[in-house]
Amino acid sequence: MLRLFHPLWYTATHEDLVHADETCGRGDFRTWAKFTSHVYAALDRRSDTAVDRALLTWACSRLGPNL
């Protein structure tokens, strides 16, 4: 479902997206918007980076402890 809202998520596996949602997204669209911004920033800095579990875990850590 998330892929319908942003093309960035087309390249992530379903399992990685589910894991990210369970650990930090929790179905909250505002959180996913912030999360998407962090992933884009990482991809801007390193074009060889893929949208994988490691990147998603890093982006989760950028959201802070208030989740």
CHARMM internal coordinates of N, CA and C (Angstrom, degrees):
IC EDIT
DIST 1 N 1 CA 1.4538
DIST 1 CA 1 C 1.5307
ANGL 1 N 1 CA 1 C 111.25
DIST 1 C 2 N 1.3216
ANGL 1 CA 1 C 2 N 116.89
DIHE 1 N 1 CA 1 C 2 N -38.79
DIST 2 N 2 CA 1.4623
ANGL 1 C 2 N 2 CA 120.90
DIHE 1 CA 1 C 2 N 2 CA -178.15
DIST 2 CA 2 C 1.5236
ANGL 2 N 2 CA 2 C 111.57
DIHE 1 C 2 N 2 CA 2 C -59.36
DIST 2 C 3 N 1.3105
ANGL 2 CA 2 C 3 N 116.70
DIHE 2 N 2 CA 2 C 3 N -33.29
DIST 3 N 3 CA 1.4697
ANGL 2 C 3 N 3 CA 121.18
DIHE 2 CA 2 C 3 N 3 CA -179.68
DIST 3 CA 3 C 1.5264
ANGL 3 N 3 CA 3 C 111.82
DIHE 2 C 3 N 3 CA 3 C -60.58
DIST 3 C 4 N 1.3008
ANGL 3 CA 3 C 4 N 117.59
DIHE 3 N 3 CA 3 C 4 N -23.93
DIST 4 N 4 CA 1.4656
ANGL 3 C 4 N 4 CA 120.82
DIHE 3 CA 3 C 4 N 4 CA 178.82
DIST 4 CA 4 C 1.5219
ANGL 4 N 4 CA 4 C 112.06
DIHE 3 C 4 N 4 CA 4 C -70.56
DIST 4 C 5 N 1.3215
ANGL 4 CA 4 C 5 N 117.22
DIHE 4 N 4 CA 4 C 5 N -22.89
DIST 5 N 5 CA 1.4598
ANGL 4 C 5 N 5 CA 121.20
DIHE 4 CA 4 C 5 N 5 CA -175.46
DIST 5 CA 5 C 1.5167
ANGL 5 N 5 CA 5 C 114.13
DIHE 4 C 5 N 5 CA 5 C -94.62
DIST 5 C 6 N 1.3460
ANGL 5 CA 5 C 6 N 116.98
DIHE 5 N 5 CA 5 C 6 N -23.47
DIST 6 N 6 CA 1.4554
ANGL 5 C 6 N 6 CA 117.92
DIHE 5 CA 5 C 6 N 6 CA -179.07
DIST 6 CA 6 C 1.5244
ANGL 6 N 6 CA 6 C 110.80
DIHE 5 C 6 N 6 CA 6 C -155.33
DIST 6 C 7 N 1.3344
ANGL 6 CA 6 C 7 N 117.47
DIHE 6 N 6 CA 6 C 7 N 129.58
DIST 7 N 7 CA 1.4709
ANGL 6 C 7 N 7 CA 120.53
DIHE 6 CA 6 C 7 N 7 CA -177.90
DIST 7 CA 7 C 1.5314
ANGL 7 N 7 CA 7 C 113.88
DIHE 6 C 7 N 7 CA 7 C -66.76
DIST 7 C 8 N 1.3161
ANGL 7 CA 7 C 8 N 118.30
DIHE 7 N 7 CA 7 C 8 N -17.70
DIST 8 N 8 CA 1.4616
ANGL 7 C 8 N 8 CA 120.35
DIHE 7 CA 7 C 8 N 8 CA 177.58
DIST 8 CA 8 C 1.5241
ANGL 8 N 8 CA 8 C 110.54
DIHE 7 C 8 N 8 CA 8 C -55.48
DIST 8 C 9 N 1.3070
ANGL 8 CA 8 C 9 N 117.34
DIHE 8 N 8 CA 8 C 9 N -35.21
DIST 9 N 9 CA 1.4540
ANGL 8 C 9 N 9 CA 122.03
DIHE 8 CA 8 C 9 N 9 CA -173.50
DIST 9 CA 9 C 1.5212
ANGL 9 N 9 CA 9 C 113.43
DIHE 8 C 9 N 9 CA 9 C -81.00
DIST 9 C 10 N 1.3387
ANGL 9 CA 9 C 10 N 118.52
DIHE 9 N 9 CA 9 C 10 N -4.47
DIST 10 N 10 CA 1.4709
ANGL 9 C 10 N 10 CA 121.24
DIHE 9 CA 9 C 10 N 10 CA 176.62
DIST 10 CA 10 C 1.5197
ANGL 10 N 10 CA 10 C 111.47
DIHE 9 C 10 N 10 CA 10 C -60.09
DIST 10 C 11 N 1.3410
ANGL 10 CA 10 C 11 N 117.59
DIHE 10 N 10 CA 10 C 11 N -32.30
DIST 11 N 11 CA 1.4634
ANGL 10 C 11 N 11 CA 120.66
DIHE 10 CA 10 C 11 N 11 CA -174.43
DIST 11 CA 11 C 1.5209
ANGL 11 N 11 CA 11 C 113.54
DIHE 10 C 11 N 11 CA 11 C -88.65
DIST 11 C 12 N 1.3026
ANGL 11 CA 11 C 12 N 118.26
DIHE 11 N 11 CA 11 C 12 N -11.48
DIST 12 N 12 CA 1.4692
ANGL 11 C 12 N 12 CA 121.47
DIHE 11 CA 11 C 12 N 12 CA 179.50
DIST 12 CA 12 C 1.5277
ANGL 12 N 12 CA 12 C 109.35
DIHE 11 C 12 N 12 CA 12 C -84.39
DIST 12 C 13 N 1.3181
ANGL 12 CA 12 C 13 N 115.58
DIHE 12 N 12 CA 12 C 13 N 147.45
DIST 13 N 13 CA 1.4614
ANGL 12 C 13 N 13 CA 118.42
DIHE 12 CA 12 C 13 N 13 CA 177.57
DIST 13 CA 13 C 1.5248
ANGL 13 N 13 CA 13 C 110.17
DIHE 12 C 13 N 13 CA 13 C -74.90
DIST 13 C 14 N 1.2880
ANGL 13 CA 13 C 14 N 114.85
DIHE 13 N 13 CA 13 C 14 N 156.44
DIST 14 N 14 CA 1.4645
ANGL 13 C 14 N 14 CA 120.58
DIHE 13 CA 13 C 14 N 14 CA 178.68
DIST 14 CA 14 C 1.5299
ANGL 14 N 14 CA 14 C 110.36
DIHE 13 C 14 N 14 CA 14 C -59.82
DIST 14 C 15 N 1.3291
ANGL 14 CA 14 C 15 N 116.22
DIHE 14 N 14 CA 14 C 15 N -42.77
DIST 15 N 15 CA 1.4661
ANGL 14 C 15 N 15 CA 121.15
DIHE 14 CA 14 C 15 N 15 CA -179.27
DIST 15 CA 15 C 1.5232
ANGL 15 N 15 CA 15 C 111.44
DIHE 14 C 15 N 15 CA 15 C -61.92
DIST 15 C 16 N 1.3432
ANGL 15 CA 15 C 16 N 116.77
DIHE 15 N 15 CA 15 C 16 N -41.17
DIST 16 N 16 CA 1.4662
ANGL 15 C 16 N 16 CA 119.82
DIHE 15 CA 15 C 16 N 16 CA 179.86
DIST 16 CA 16 C 1.5247
ANGL 16 N 16 CA 16 C 111.38
DIHE 15 C 16 N 16 CA 16 C -67.27
DIST 16 C 17 N 1.3171
ANGL 16 CA 16 C 17 N 117.02
DIHE 16 N 16 CA 16 C 17 N -38.53
DIST 17 N 17 CA 1.4661
ANGL 16 C 17 N 17 CA 120.07
DIHE 16 CA 16 C 17 N 17 CA 178.55
DIST 17 CA 17 C 1.5241
ANGL 17 N 17 CA 17 C 111.19
DIHE 16 C 17 N 17 CA 17 C -67.32
DIST 17 C 18 N 1.3185
ANGL 17 CA 17 C 18 N 116.61
DIHE 17 N 17 CA 17 C 18 N -40.76
DIST 18 N 18 CA 1.4694
ANGL 17 C 18 N 18 CA 120.00
DIHE 17 CA 17 C 18 N 18 CA 177.70
DIST 18 CA 18 C 1.5276
ANGL 18 N 18 CA 18 C 110.07
DIHE 17 C 18 N 18 CA 18 C -63.00
DIST 18 C 19 N 1.3215
ANGL 18 CA 18 C 19 N 116.02
DIHE 18 N 18 CA 18 C 19 N -43.50
DIST 19 N 19 CA 1.4701
ANGL 18 C 19 N 19 CA 120.19
DIHE 18 CA 18 C 19 N 19 CA 178.73
DIST 19 CA 19 C 1.5382
ANGL 19 N 19 CA 19 C 110.47
DIHE 18 C 19 N 19 CA 19 C -60.62
DIST 19 C 20 N 1.3261
ANGL 19 CA 19 C 20 N 116.74
DIHE 19 N 19 CA 19 C 20 N -45.77
DIST 20 N 20 CA 1.4703
ANGL 19 C 20 N 20 CA 120.61
DIHE 19 CA 19 C 20 N 20 CA 179.70
DIST 20 CA 20 C 1.5225
ANGL 20 N 20 CA 20 C 110.93
DIHE 19 C 20 N 20 CA 20 C -62.81
DIST 20 C 21 N 1.3170
ANGL 20 CA 20 C 21 N 117.22
DIHE 20 N 20 CA 20 C 21 N -38.74
DIST 21 N 21 CA 1.4569
ANGL 20 C 21 N 21 CA 119.13
DIHE 20 CA 20 C 21 N 21 CA 179.94
DIST 21 CA 21 C 1.5252
ANGL 21 N 21 CA 21 C 110.99
DIHE 20 C 21 N 21 CA 21 C -69.39
DIST 21 C 22 N 1.3124
ANGL 21 CA 21 C 22 N 116.78
DIHE 21 N 21 CA 21 C 22 N -39.05
DIST 22 N 22 CA 1.4603
ANGL 21 C 22 N 22 CA 119.90
DIHE 21 CA 21 C 22 N 22 CA 179.75
DIST 22 CA 22 C 1.5260
ANGL 22 N 22 CA 22 C 112.38
DIHE 21 C 22 N 22 CA 22 C -68.98
DIST 22 C 23 N 1.3412
ANGL 22 CA 22 C 23 N 117.16
DIHE 22 N 22 CA 22 C 23 N -32.96
DIST 23 N 23 CA 1.4575
ANGL 22 C 23 N 23 CA 119.49
DIHE 22 CA 22 C 23 N 23 CA -176.08
DIST 23 CA 23 C 1.5192
ANGL 23 N 23 CA 23 C 113.70
DIHE 22 C 23 N 23 CA 23 C -89.92
DIST 23 C 24 N 1.3484
ANGL 23 CA 23 C 24 N 118.09
DIHE 23 N 23 CA 23 C 24 N -29.43
DIST 24 N 24 CA 1.4645
ANGL 23 C 24 N 24 CA 116.50
DIHE 23 CA 23 C 24 N 24 CA -178.38
DIST 24 CA 24 C 1.5274
ANGL 24 N 24 CA 24 C 114.28
DIHE 23 C 24 N 24 CA 24 C -146.83
DIST 24 C 25 N 1.2987
ANGL 24 CA 24 C 25 N 120.18
DIHE 24 N 24 CA 24 C 25 N -27.66
DIST 25 N 25 CA 1.4654
ANGL 24 C 25 N 25 CA 120.86
DIHE 24 CA 24 C 25 N 25 CA -177.44
DIST 25 CA 25 C 1.5149
ANGL 25 N 25 CA 25 C 113.49
DIHE 24 C 25 N 25 CA 25 C -74.20
DIST 25 C 26 N 1.3127
ANGL 25 CA 25 C 26 N 114.62
DIHE 25 N 25 CA 25 C 26 N -42.93
DIST 26 N 26 CA 1.4691
ANGL 25 C 26 N 26 CA 123.45
DIHE 25 CA 25 C 26 N 26 CA 177.63
DIST 26 CA 26 C 1.5248
ANGL 26 N 26 CA 26 C 113.95
DIHE 25 C 26 N 26 CA 26 C 49.90
DIST 26 C 27 N 1.3366
ANGL 26 CA 26 C 27 N 115.62
DIHE 26 N 26 CA 26 C 27 N 32.74
DIST 27 N 27 CA 1.4560
ANGL 26 C 27 N 27 CA 119.48
DIHE 26 CA 26 C 27 N 27 CA 176.13
DIST 27 CA 27 C 1.5107
ANGL 27 N 27 CA 27 C 115.19
DIHE 26 C 27 N 27 CA 27 C 73.33
DIST 27 C 28 N 1.3074
ANGL 27 CA 27 C 28 N 117.87
DIHE 27 N 27 CA 27 C 28 N 4.81
DIST 28 N 28 CA 1.4597
ANGL 27 C 28 N 28 CA 121.99
DIHE 27 CA 27 C 28 N 28 CA -178.09
DIST 28 CA 28 C 1.5383
ANGL 28 N 28 CA 28 C 110.05
DIHE 27 C 28 N 28 CA 28 C -88.17
DIST 28 C 29 N 1.3194
ANGL 28 CA 28 C 29 N 116.48
DIHE 28 N 28 CA 28 C 29 N 117.64
DIST 29 N 29 CA 1.4582
ANGL 28 C 29 N 29 CA 120.59
DIHE 28 CA 28 C 29 N 29 CA -175.16
DIST 29 CA 29 C 1.5271
ANGL 29 N 29 CA 29 C 111.83
DIHE 28 C 29 N 29 CA 29 C -63.29
DIST 29 C 30 N 1.3039
ANGL 29 CA 29 C 30 N 118.25
DIHE 29 N 29 CA 29 C 30 N -37.16
DIST 30 N 30 CA 1.4642
ANGL 29 C 30 N 30 CA 121.10
DIHE 29 CA 29 C 30 N 30 CA 179.57
DIST 30 CA 30 C 1.5344
ANGL 30 N 30 CA 30 C 110.63
DIHE 29 C 30 N 30 CA 30 C -64.56
DIST 30 C 31 N 1.3115
ANGL 30 CA 30 C 31 N 116.91
DIHE 30 N 30 CA 30 C 31 N -41.56
DIST 31 N 31 CA 1.4593
ANGL 30 C 31 N 31 CA 120.44
DIHE 30 CA 30 C 31 N 31 CA 176.76
DIST 31 CA 31 C 1.5193
ANGL 31 N 31 CA 31 C 110.46
DIHE 30 C 31 N 31 CA 31 C -63.15
DIST 31 C 32 N 1.3305
ANGL 31 CA 31 C 32 N 116.83
DIHE 31 N 31 CA 31 C 32 N -41.77
DIST 32 N 32 CA 1.4606
ANGL 31 C 32 N 32 CA 119.90
DIHE 31 CA 31 C 32 N 32 CA 178.84
DIST 32 CA 32 C 1.5295
ANGL 32 N 32 CA 32 C 111.55
DIHE 31 C 32 N 32 CA 32 C -65.65
DIST 32 C 33 N 1.3069
ANGL 32 CA 32 C 33 N 118.20
DIHE 32 N 32 CA 32 C 33 N -31.78
DIST 33 N 33 CA 1.4689
ANGL 32 C 33 N 33 CA 120.94
DIHE 32 CA 32 C 33 N 33 CA 176.22
DIST 33 CA 33 C 1.5297
ANGL 33 N 33 CA 33 C 109.93
DIHE 32 C 33 N 33 CA 33 C -64.76
DIST 33 C 34 N 1.3198
ANGL 33 CA 33 C 34 N 117.06
DIHE 33 N 33 CA 33 C 34 N -44.68
DIST 34 N 34 CA 1.4676
ANGL 33 C 34 N 34 CA 120.85
DIHE 33 CA 33 C 34 N 34 CA 177.16
DIST 34 CA 34 C 1.5231
ANGL 34 N 34 CA 34 C 110.21
DIHE 33 C 34 N 34 CA 34 C -64.23
DIST 34 C 35 N 1.3014
ANGL 34 CA 34 C 35 N 115.44
DIHE 34 N 34 CA 34 C 35 N -43.69
DIST 35 N 35 CA 1.4539
ANGL 34 C 35 N 35 CA 122.49
DIHE 34 CA 34 C 35 N 35 CA 179.53
DIST 35 CA 35 C 1.5365
ANGL 35 N 35 CA 35 C 110.37
DIHE 34 C 35 N 35 CA 35 C -58.50
DIST 35 C 36 N 1.3249
ANGL 35 CA 35 C 36 N 116.49
DIHE 35 N 35 CA 35 C 36 N -45.30
DIST 36 N 36 CA 1.4631
ANGL 35 C 36 N 36 CA 122.18
DIHE 35 CA 35 C 36 N 36 CA 178.35
DIST 36 CA 36 C 1.5161
ANGL 36 N 36 CA 36 C 110.79
DIHE 35 C 36 N 36 CA 36 C -60.36
DIST 36 C 37 N 1.3082
ANGL 36 CA 36 C 37 N 117.09
DIHE 36 N 36 CA 36 C 37 N -41.63
DIST 37 N 37 CA 1.4617
ANGL 36 C 37 N 37 CA 121.67
DIHE 36 CA 36 C 37 N 37 CA 178.57
DIST 37 CA 37 C 1.5274
ANGL 37 N 37 CA 37 C 111.32
DIHE 36 C 37 N 37 CA 37 C -60.79
DIST 37 C 38 N 1.3281
ANGL 37 CA 37 C 38 N 116.81
DIHE 37 N 37 CA 37 C 38 N -42.64
DIST 38 N 38 CA 1.4665
ANGL 37 C 38 N 38 CA 120.16
DIHE 37 CA 37 C 38 N 38 CA 178.82
DIST 38 CA 38 C 1.5254
ANGL 38 N 38 CA 38 C 111.46
DIHE 37 C 38 N 38 CA 38 C -65.58
DIST 38 C 39 N 1.3170
ANGL 38 CA 38 C 39 N 117.14
DIHE 38 N 38 CA 38 C 39 N -39.05
DIST 39 N 39 CA 1.4648
ANGL 38 C 39 N 39 CA 120.37
DIHE 38 CA 38 C 39 N 39 CA 179.11
DIST 39 CA 39 C 1.5220
ANGL 39 N 39 CA 39 C 109.97
DIHE 38 C 39 N 39 CA 39 C -65.93
DIST 39 C 40 N 1.3297
ANGL 39 CA 39 C 40 N 117.82
DIHE 39 N 39 CA 39 C 40 N -43.71
DIST 40 N 40 CA 1.4666
ANGL 39 C 40 N 40 CA 120.54
DIHE 39 CA 39 C 40 N 40 CA 176.84
DIST 40 CA 40 C 1.5269
ANGL 40 N 40 CA 40 C 111.72
DIHE 39 C 40 N 40 CA 40 C -59.92
DIST 40 C 41 N 1.3127
ANGL 40 CA 40 C 41 N 117.33
DIHE 40 N 40 CA 40 C 41 N -41.02
DIST 41 N 41 CA 1.4655
ANGL 40 C 41 N 41 CA 120.56
DIHE 40 CA 40 C 41 N 41 CA 179.46
DIST 41 CA 41 C 1.5289
ANGL 41 N 41 CA 41 C 110.14
DIHE 40 C 41 N 41 CA 41 C -62.10
DIST 41 C 42 N 1.3071
ANGL 41 CA 41 C 42 N 116.90
DIHE 41 N 41 CA 41 C 42 N -42.24
DIST 42 N 42 CA 1.4711
ANGL 41 C 42 N 42 CA 120.34
DIHE 41 CA 41 C 42 N 42 CA 178.64
DIST 42 CA 42 C 1.5213
ANGL 42 N 42 CA 42 C 110.72
DIHE 41 C 42 N 42 CA 42 C -64.92
DIST 42 C 43 N 1.3062
ANGL 42 CA 42 C 43 N 116.88
DIHE 42 N 42 CA 42 C 43 N -40.92
DIST 43 N 43 CA 1.4709
ANGL 42 C 43 N 43 CA 120.41
DIHE 42 CA 42 C 43 N 43 CA 179.65
DIST 43 CA 43 C 1.5243
ANGL 43 N 43 CA 43 C 111.36
DIHE 42 C 43 N 43 CA 43 C -67.82
DIST 43 C 44 N 1.3208
ANGL 43 CA 43 C 44 N 117.25
DIHE 43 N 43 CA 43 C 44 N -31.89
DIST 44 N 44 CA 1.4705
ANGL 43 C 44 N 44 CA 121.38
DIHE 43 CA 43 C 44 N 44 CA 176.39
DIST 44 CA 44 C 1.5281
ANGL 44 N 44 CA 44 C 111.14
DIHE 43 C 44 N 44 CA 44 C -65.57
DIST 44 C 45 N 1.3141
ANGL 44 CA 44 C 45 N 115.77
DIHE 44 N 44 CA 44 C 45 N -39.87
DIST 45 N 45 CA 1.4656
ANGL 44 C 45 N 45 CA 120.42
DIHE 44 CA 44 C 45 N 45 CA -178.86
DIST 45 CA 45 C 1.5188
ANGL 45 N 45 CA 45 C 112.37
DIHE 44 C 45 N 45 CA 45 C -73.15
DIST 45 C 46 N 1.3227
ANGL 45 CA 45 C 46 N 116.44
DIHE 45 N 45 CA 45 C 46 N -34.26
DIST 46 N 46 CA 1.4688
ANGL 45 C 46 N 46 CA 120.35
DIHE 45 CA 45 C 46 N 46 CA -178.10
DIST 46 CA 46 C 1.5124
ANGL 46 N 46 CA 46 C 109.26
DIHE 45 C 46 N 46 CA 46 C -135.74
DIST 46 C 47 N 1.3085
ANGL 46 CA 46 C 47 N 116.90
DIHE 46 N 46 CA 46 C 47 N 100.64
DIST 47 N 47 CA 1.4636
ANGL 46 C 47 N 47 CA 120.74
DIHE 46 CA 46 C 47 N 47 CA -176.61
DIST 47 CA 47 C 1.5283
ANGL 47 N 47 CA 47 C 112.41
DIHE 46 C 47 N 47 CA 47 C -68.35
DIST 47 C 48 N 1.3343
ANGL 47 CA 47 C 48 N 117.87
DIHE 47 N 47 CA 47 C 48 N -18.25
DIST 48 N 48 CA 1.4586
ANGL 47 C 48 N 48 CA 120.30
DIHE 47 CA 47 C 48 N 48 CA 179.73
DIST 48 CA 48 C 1.5278
ANGL 48 N 48 CA 48 C 112.53
DIHE 47 C 48 N 48 CA 48 C -84.43
DIST 48 C 49 N 1.3132
ANGL 48 CA 48 C 49 N 117.42
DIHE 48 N 48 CA 48 C 49 N -0.73
DIST 49 N 49 CA 1.4598
ANGL 48 C 49 N 49 CA 122.53
DIHE 48 CA 48 C 49 N 49 CA -179.80
DIST 49 CA 49 C 1.5221
ANGL 49 N 49 CA 49 C 109.87
DIHE 48 C 49 N 49 CA 49 C -78.21
DIST 49 C 50 N 1.3184
ANGL 49 CA 49 C 50 N 115.54
DIHE 49 N 49 CA 49 C 50 N 137.73
DIST 50 N 50 CA 1.4635
ANGL 49 C 50 N 50 CA 121.12
DIHE 49 CA 49 C 50 N 50 CA 177.51
DIST 50 CA 50 C 1.5234
ANGL 50 N 50 CA 50 C 109.43
DIHE 49 C 50 N 50 CA 50 C -103.54
DIST 50 C 51 N 1.3227
ANGL 50 CA 50 C 51 N 115.70
DIHE 50 N 50 CA 50 C 51 N 156.99
DIST 51 N 51 CA 1.4609
ANGL 50 C 51 N 51 CA 119.84
DIHE 50 CA 50 C 51 N 51 CA 174.97
DIST 51 CA 51 C 1.5240
ANGL 51 N 51 CA 51 C 106.25
DIHE 50 C 51 N 51 CA 51 C -82.27
DIST 51 C 52 N 1.3274
ANGL 51 CA 51 C 52 N 114.59
DIHE 51 N 51 CA 51 C 52 N 92.91
DIST 52 N 52 CA 1.4550
ANGL 51 C 52 N 52 CA 120.90
DIHE 51 CA 51 C 52 N 52 CA -178.47
DIST 52 CA 52 C 1.5297
ANGL 52 N 52 CA 52 C 109.00
DIHE 51 C 52 N 52 CA 52 C -130.75
DIST 52 C 53 N 1.3146
ANGL 52 CA 52 C 53 N 115.66
DIHE 52 N 52 CA 52 C 53 N -176.33
DIST 53 N 53 CA 1.4630
ANGL 52 C 53 N 53 CA 119.34
DIHE 52 CA 52 C 53 N 53 CA -175.99
DIST 53 CA 53 C 1.5198
ANGL 53 N 53 CA 53 C 112.02
DIHE 52 C 53 N 53 CA 53 C -61.66
DIST 53 C 54 N 1.3269
ANGL 53 CA 53 C 54 N 117.58
DIHE 53 N 53 CA 53 C 54 N -37.15
DIST 54 N 54 CA 1.4661
ANGL 53 C 54 N 54 CA 120.11
DIHE 53 CA 53 C 54 N 54 CA 179.84
DIST 54 CA 54 C 1.5272
ANGL 54 N 54 CA 54 C 111.10
DIHE 53 C 54 N 54 CA 54 C -62.48
DIST 54 C 55 N 1.3185
ANGL 54 CA 54 C 55 N 117.29
DIHE 54 N 54 CA 54 C 55 N -44.08
DIST 55 N 55 CA 1.4674
ANGL 54 C 55 N 55 CA 120.64
DIHE 54 CA 54 C 55 N 55 CA 178.69
DIST 55 CA 55 C 1.5234
ANGL 55 N 55 CA 55 C 110.64
DIHE 54 C 55 N 55 CA 55 C -66.72
DIST 55 C 56 N 1.3152
ANGL 55 CA 55 C 56 N 117.21
DIHE 55 N 55 CA 55 C 56 N -40.55
DIST 56 N 56 CA 1.4581
ANGL 55 C 56 N 56 CA 120.34
DIHE 55 CA 55 C 56 N 56 CA 179.66
DIST 56 CA 56 C 1.5280
ANGL 56 N 56 CA 56 C 111.17
DIHE 55 C 56 N 56 CA 56 C -65.81
DIST 56 C 57 N 1.3168
ANGL 56 CA 56 C 57 N 116.92
DIHE 56 N 56 CA 56 C 57 N -37.61
DIST 57 N 57 CA 1.4672
ANGL 56 C 57 N 57 CA 120.81
DIHE 56 CA 56 C 57 N 57 CA 176.76
DIST 57 CA 57 C 1.5204
ANGL 57 N 57 CA 57 C 110.41
DIHE 56 C 57 N 57 CA 57 C -64.41
DIST 57 C 58 N 1.3229
ANGL 57 CA 57 C 58 N 116.29
DIHE 57 N 57 CA 57 C 58 N -42.62
DIST 58 N 58 CA 1.4639
ANGL 57 C 58 N 58 CA 120.48
DIHE 57 CA 57 C 58 N 58 CA 177.37
DIST 58 CA 58 C 1.5306
ANGL 58 N 58 CA 58 C 109.97
DIHE 57 C 58 N 58 CA 58 C -61.17
DIST 58 C 59 N 1.3367
ANGL 58 CA 58 C 59 N 116.75
DIHE 58 N 58 CA 58 C 59 N -46.30
DIST 59 N 59 CA 1.4783
ANGL 58 C 59 N 59 CA 120.09
DIHE 58 CA 58 C 59 N 59 CA -179.11
DIST 59 CA 59 C 1.5244
ANGL 59 N 59 CA 59 C 110.55
DIHE 58 C 59 N 59 CA 59 C -62.15
DIST 59 C 60 N 1.3198
ANGL 59 CA 59 C 60 N 117.30
DIHE 59 N 59 CA 59 C 60 N -38.21
DIST 60 N 60 CA 1.4741
ANGL 59 C 60 N 60 CA 120.05
DIHE 59 CA 59 C 60 N 60 CA 176.01
DIST 60 CA 60 C 1.5239
ANGL 60 N 60 CA 60 C 110.83
DIHE 59 C 60 N 60 CA 60 C -58.72
DIST 60 C 61 N 1.3327
ANGL 60 CA 60 C 61 N 115.93
DIHE 60 N 60 CA 60 C 61 N -40.79
DIST 61 N 61 CA 1.4572
ANGL 60 C 61 N 61 CA 119.17
DIHE 60 CA 60 C 61 N 61 CA -178.28
DIST 61 CA 61 C 1.5312
ANGL 61 N 61 CA 61 C 111.67
DIHE 60 C 61 N 61 CA 61 C -66.40
DIST 61 C 62 N 1.3111
ANGL 61 CA 61 C 62 N 118.17
DIHE 61 N 61 CA 61 C 62 N -23.97
DIST 62 N 62 CA 1.4549
ANGL 61 C 62 N 62 CA 122.85
DIHE 61 CA 61 C 62 N 62 CA 179.69
DIST 62 CA 62 C 1.5262
ANGL 62 N 62 CA 62 C 112.17
DIHE 61 C 62 N 62 CA 62 C -76.74
DIST 62 C 63 N 1.3166
ANGL 62 CA 62 C 63 N 118.10
DIHE 62 N 62 CA 62 C 63 N -13.96
DIST 63 N 63 CA 1.4605
ANGL 62 C 63 N 63 CA 121.08
DIHE 62 CA 62 C 63 N 63 CA -177.88
DIST 63 CA 63 C 1.5194
ANGL 63 N 63 CA 63 C 112.25
DIHE 62 C 63 N 63 CA 63 C -78.30
DIST 63 C 64 N 1.3125
ANGL 63 CA 63 C 64 N 117.23
DIHE 63 N 63 CA 63 C 64 N -16.25
DIST 64 N 64 CA 1.4531
ANGL 63 C 64 N 64 CA 120.24
DIHE 63 CA 63 C 64 N 64 CA 176.98
DIST 64 CA 64 C 1.5120
ANGL 64 N 64 CA 64 C 113.27
DIHE 63 C 64 N 64 CA 64 C 89.14
DIST 64 C 65 N 1.3145
ANGL 64 CA 64 C 65 N 115.81
DIHE 64 N 64 CA 64 C 65 N 178.21
DIST 65 N 65 CA 1.4582
ANGL 64 C 65 N 65 CA 121.85
DIHE 64 CA 64 C 65 N 65 CA -173.60
DIST 65 CA 65 C 1.5333
ANGL 65 N 65 CA 65 C 114.81
DIHE 64 C 65 N 65 CA 65 C -83.24
DIST 65 C 66 N 1.3091
ANGL 65 CA 65 C 66 N 117.95
DIHE 65 N 65 CA 65 C 66 N -2.57
DIST 66 N 66 CA 1.4675
ANGL 65 C 66 N 66 CA 120.60
DIHE 65 CA 65 C 66 N 66 CA -173.02
DIST 66 CA 66 C 1.5025
ANGL 66 N 66 CA 66 C 113.98
DIHE 65 C 66 N 66 CA 66 C -88.50
DIST 66 C 67 N 1.3021
ANGL 66 CA 66 C 67 N 117.75
DIHE 66 N 66 CA 66 C 67 N 23.85
DIST 67 N 67 CA 1.4652
ANGL 66 C 67 N 67 CA 119.45
DIHE 66 CA 66 C 67 N 67 CA -179.27
DIST 67 CA 67 C 1.5008
ANGL 67 N 67 CA 67 C 111.96
DIHE 66 C 67 N 67 CA 67 C -84.87
END
COOR INIT
IC SEED 1 N 1 CA 1 C
IC BUILD
